[in-house]
Amino acid sequence: MHRFARLLLTALLFFPAVALMAQSSVPAPVAQKSATISPPEQPAYSLSGDKLEKAIRVSRIRSAMHFASVGWGIAALLILLGLGVPARIRDWAVGTGRNIWLQALIFVPLFMLLISLIDLPLDMYMHHINLRYGLSVQGWGAWLWDITKSFLVGMVLTYFPAVFIKWRLNRGPSSWWLWTWIVSIPFVVFMIFIAPVVLDPIMNKFEPLQPSQPALVQKLEQVVARGGLEIPPSRMFLMKASLKTTQLNAYVTGIGASKRVVVWDTALQKASEDQILFIFGHEMGHYVLHHIPKTVAFICALLLVMYFAGDRVLRWAIRHYGARWRFTAPNDWVALVVLMLAFSVFGFLMEPAINAYSRHNEHEADVYGMEAIHGIVRNPQQAAQSSFQLLGETSLVDPHPNAFVVFWSSSHPSIAARAEFAAHYDPWQPGKQPQFFKK
């Protein structure tokens, strides 16, 4: 996943929202009748031989690491609280005086550094796996520099929410959760707005797409126009993903004036033009179908529950563990660590609901992407199916994933299910009707 999605989530563990999409005039063509697609004799997505064995191993490692990282994080917070480490950092911070901004300059960076160091072994192991299986080409030095940049940006993003929550806990311990929820909504929207213009360039290199790919830009403009969006060529960029990864992508990001098209250079190297157009059409579907505001509303509803429950857990923890963890009031800096622990547990338990909602949106975007490129590419079904085959091959995706893992932790339907749908979806056949476009 986009590194800033995780980075922003780290920042928002004090402000526990989810970074939603940080990480994707030509007339609409006349719809034409597509040829009927016969059911494929072979699965729509498949791997064989050594690649299949690698995909199975990598998928198992990814799944194990997903659940292990959650357990690792929760256990680390419990151990740190039990050892009184947050309380010691609090004592250093409070020793600087009564100024909350100065206290935060001590508490937030030190605690974030501690958490980052605790997470580092898992991060290093996953980078080792990515290098071993050819998913990454980024050297260890460059990777550590990215980790450092993520930490520094995350520290800035965390500082202000942490100060706000501490201030609200000082002003109104009984209503902090409501005020934090209210303020978190524009904060999340603002982060989505600035991510492509401020955050993304810190981690990756971008250059205008049109000078090197004028024909592709013209095709992308056709897809954009058909979707009713306005994204001029000046907002279409090429990302130098090949400096870090062998995987591929193309997406729309940002909102309002920051909205832009991004195509990874790995996609240009490995994917056909039709495949890139489908991948882009899928991402554009998230915008046209208003998935971003819908998801913000969905997450904000969950946040309201999380903040309220977090307040109750905080008060329960004071009664039962206040002496052991060395904090006796909600407006203690240690309380932020307790909230971080509570939100980590809540977030894990909410994963199935959040991911089920996400899978629904992703399926809609698949449908939209196929319909959006109809009449622009020769065979939308083949373009979509082959895109999933290529994505699965380059990312080593298991054709037969564990159903429980998909249910609990997958934000997208399985590649196999998406490819199978793409192979058969042809709403331009007689008697059928597209969902998002007219015939």
N, C-alpha and C positions, 0 to 999 in steps of 0.2 A: 504493500500500500504506500501511497504517497507519504514521504517522511513527515511532512508538515501536518498530516492528519493525526498522526500519533503525537507529534510535538504539541499541537494545539490541545489535544485531549489531555496531555500531561499538564499543560498550563491550566486547563479548565477543571482539573481535579479539585481545585479550590472553587472553581466556577464550573461545575461538572457538566458542561454541554458537550455535544459531539460535533467535531468538525465535519460538516456534511458533504461538501463537494470540493474539498481541496485536493480529493482526489481523490471533466471533463466536459442593375435590377433586370434579373432574367425571369421571364414568365415561366410559370410551372408547366412542365411538359404534359402533353396530352397522354392520358393513361392508355396503355396498349395491352392487349390480351397476351398473357404469358402462356408459354407452352405448359401442358400438364406434366407435372413431375411424377414419375413412377416411383413407388417406394424403393429405396435402395436395398440391394441384396445384402450389403454389409452394413454394420452400424454406421450411423452418420459421423460419429467420432470414434476413432480407434487408434491405438498404438500397438506396436509389435516389437518383439525381440528385445534388444538391450534398452531401447528407449522406454518400453513398457515397464521393464524392471526398475529402471531409474525413476520413472514417474510414481510407481507404487511406493518406493522407498522414500522419495522426497515428500509425497503426500502424507505418509505416516509420520515423518519427522515434523512437518508443518503442523499437523493436528496435535501431536504430542506437545510441541513447543507452545502452541496456543494455550492449551489448558495448563501446562506447567508454568508458563509466564504469569498467568493469573494467580495460581497458587503461590508461586515464588513472591509475587508482589504483596499479597495479603499476609503471608507468613513473615516477610521482612518488616512490614509495618507493625505487626504484633510484637515481634522480637524487639524492634527499636523502642516501642512504647514500654515494653516490659523492662528493658534495660535503662529506661529513663533518658535516652539520648535526646528526644525532642525537648524534654524539660531542660536539659543542660544547654542546648542551643538557645532556648527561650531565655535562660538566665543570662547568657552572654548578650542577647539582644536587648533585654530590659535594662541591663547594666549600662547601656549607652545613654539612657535618659528616658523621658516620657514621650518623646516624639515618635509617633507611630511609623512615620516614613523612614526614619533612621533605624528603628527596630526591624522593620521589614527588610532593609538593606543587609542586615545580618542574618535574620532567620531564613528568608526565602532562598538566597543563593546557597547557604550552607546545607540546608535540608535537601534542596534539589540536587546539589552535587553528591550528597550521600546516596540518594535514591538512584542517580545516574550510575554511580560506581557499583551499586548493588545489581543493577540491571545489565551492566556491561558484559559479564560472562555469557549471558544468554544472547545478547546482541552479537558478540564475537562468534559464538557457535553458529548462529544462523548465517553470518557472513561467510564463515568457513564452509558451510554446506552449499551456499550459493556459488562460491568459487569452485568447490569440488565438482559440482554437477553442471558447471558451465552457465549458470544463470546470471553470474556477475563477472565483470572483468575489471572491477575497481580494486586497485592495490590497497594494502592495509594502511599505508600512510594517508592516502586520499580518503579512505573510509573513516579513519580516526578524525580527520579534519572535518568531515561532514558531521560526525557525532559531536564534535566540539561546537560547531556552528549551531547545531540543533539545540544543544544545551544553552548556549548564550541567548539565542532567540527565545527559547522556552522560558528562560529566567526572566526576560523582559515581559513576556506575555503573562507570566504567573504573578509578577510583582504587583501589578495594579489590582487584579481581582482579589489577591490576598489582602491587600491593604483595605479594599472596600469591605470585604467580609468582616475583617477585624474591627473596622470602624463601626459597622452596623451592629456587631456583637457588643461593642462598648455602648452604643447609643440605645439600642433596643434589643436585648437578648431574646425577647419573646417573638419578635417580628422580623429578625434578620433574614430568615429563610424566604419570606415573601418579597422583601425588597431586593434580595439577591436574585431571585427568579425574575423579577420585573426588569432589572438592569441587564441580566444575562442575555435577554432577547436581542436588544440592539447591538450588544457586544458580539454575538455570534454573526449577525448580519454584517457588521462592520468587518469582521475577520474574513468572511467570504469575499467581501468587496476588495480588500487590500491584498489578499493572498497572491493573486497572479502578478501584481505590479510591485509588491514589496517583498513578500516572503519567498515565492518561488525562485526569483533570480538569485537569491542568496545560495540556493542549493544546486541550481542547474544553469546551464548556458542556453540562451535563446537568441535567435536571429530571425529577421523577416523571412517568410516562406516564399514570397513571390519572386525574388530575384533568381532563386535556384530552381523553383518548381512552378513556373507560370501556368503550365497546362493543368496541374493539379489544383492550383488556386481557382482557376476558372470553373473546374468541376465542383469544387467545394462551394463556390458561390451559387451554383445552380441548386445544390442541396439546401443551402442556407435560405435561398429565395423561396424554395418550395415549402420550407417550414415557416415562412413568414417572419424570419428573423432579419436583423440588419447587422451584419458583421462585415465591414469592408476589408479589402486585402491588407490594409495597414494594420489590422488586428489579427492577422494570421501569422503564426510563428512556428519555426522549426526548433525543437529542443534537442540538444546534443546528448541524448540518452545513451548512445553507444560508448560514451566515456565511462559508463558505470554498469550497464546491463545489456544482456542479449535479448531481453523481452521487448515487446512492442505495444504501442498504444497511440491513439489519437482522440482528442477530447475538446469539449468546450468548457471554459472555466470563467469565473468571475460573474458579477452582476452589474447591470447598468453600464456606466462608462468604462468599467474594467473588463467587460465581457470580451473574450477572445477565443480564437481557435488555436490549438496546439497540436502539432504532429511530431511524433518522435522520429528521429532519423533512422532508428532501427526499423520502423514500419516502412520507410521508403526503401530500405535495403532488402527487406524480406517479403513484404506484402505487395500484391498487385494493386493497381489503382482502384479497381472495383472493391477489393477488400478494405482498403483505406476509407473509401466512401461509405461503406456499410458501418465500419467501426465509428466513424465520425457521425453518421446518421443516428446511430444508437445514442451517442452522447448528446447530440442535439435534441433527441427526444426528451431527455430529462428536463431541458429548458422549455420546450414547446408544451409539454404535458404538465408543466408547473410542479415538477417533483421537488424542486428546491424549496419553495415556500410551503408546500405540503409537508415536506420532511421537517422543516423548521418548526411548523405547528405541532407535528407529531412528537418531536423530541422535546419541545417546550412543555407539552402536556405531561410527558414522563418526568421532566425536570421538576415540575411543580410537586409531583409525588415524591421524588427523590429528596428534594430540599426539605419538605415537611417531615418525611421519615428520618432524614439525617438529623434534624433538630431533636426528634424524639430519642434517637439512638445516642446523641450527644449527652442528653440529660440522664439517660439510663447509665451511660458509661461513667459519668461523674459520680453517681451514687454507688456504683459497684466497683469501679476501677480508679476513681479519682486519686485515692491515696497511693495506690501502686504506680500509677502513671504520672503522679505528681502534678495534677491540675485539679482545681476545685471550683472553677467557674467557666461558663460558656465563652467568656471573652478572653480566655487564655490562648496564647499562640499554639499551645499543644492541642487545643480544640480543633485547629485546622487539620492536624494530622489524623485525629480521630474521625473527622468528617471525610478525609481522603480515604481512610480505611472503609468507612461505611459506604461511600460512593463506589469504591472498587467492588465490594460485594454486591451492591444493588446493580451496578452495571453488568456484572457477570450474569446475575439472575435474569436481567432483562434482555440479554442477548437473543434468546429465541424469538421474542416478540419483535425486537428491532430488526433482526435479520429476516424474519418472515415478511415484514413490511417492505424491506429493501428488495427482497427477491421478487415481490410483486411488481415493484417499480422497474426492476431490471428486465423483467419479462415484457412489460409494456414498452420499454425502450427498444427491446429487440424487435417487437412488432412494428413500432414506429420506424426504426431504422430500415427495415426491409421495404416498407411502404414508401418511405421518403426517397429511396433511390430507384423506385420503379420508373422505367422510362428514361432514366439517366444511365444506368448500367444495363447490360444486355440480359442478365439473368440474376435477379435479386436473390433467389433461393440459393443458387450455387455460390454467389458472392458471400452470403451470410454463412452458409455451411462451411465453406472452405476457410472463412475467417476464423471460425471456432476451431477448426482442425489446426490451423496455423498457430492460433493463440495457445491451444493445448500443447502442441508440440514444443513451442519455444519456452513455455513456462513449466513443462513437465507435469501436466495435470492428469491425475489418475482417471481413466475412463469409467471406473466403477467405484466411486467414493463411498465411504461409510455413510449410511443414511442418517445416523445420529449426529455425526459431525456436520453434515450439511444442514440438518435441522437446527443445531445449536449455534454453529459458528460461521456459516457461509452466508455472506451478504448477496451472493449471486446464485442463481440456479446452477446445477452442475453443467460443465461444458458439454457432456454427452446429451443431457436433456435439451440444452439450447440448440445444439447441432441437429438433433432429431426433429425438433419443432421447425427449424429453418428449412430442413429438407422437404417438409410437407406443406408448409404454409404458402398458399397461393390464392389470395382472396379475389384475384381477377378471373378466376374460373367462372363459368356460367352458374348462376344461382348463389354466388357468394359475394360478400361485400367487405371492402377494407374497413378497418376500425377507425382510422384517423384521416383518411383521404377519400375523396369521391372518385368513382370510376370515370 
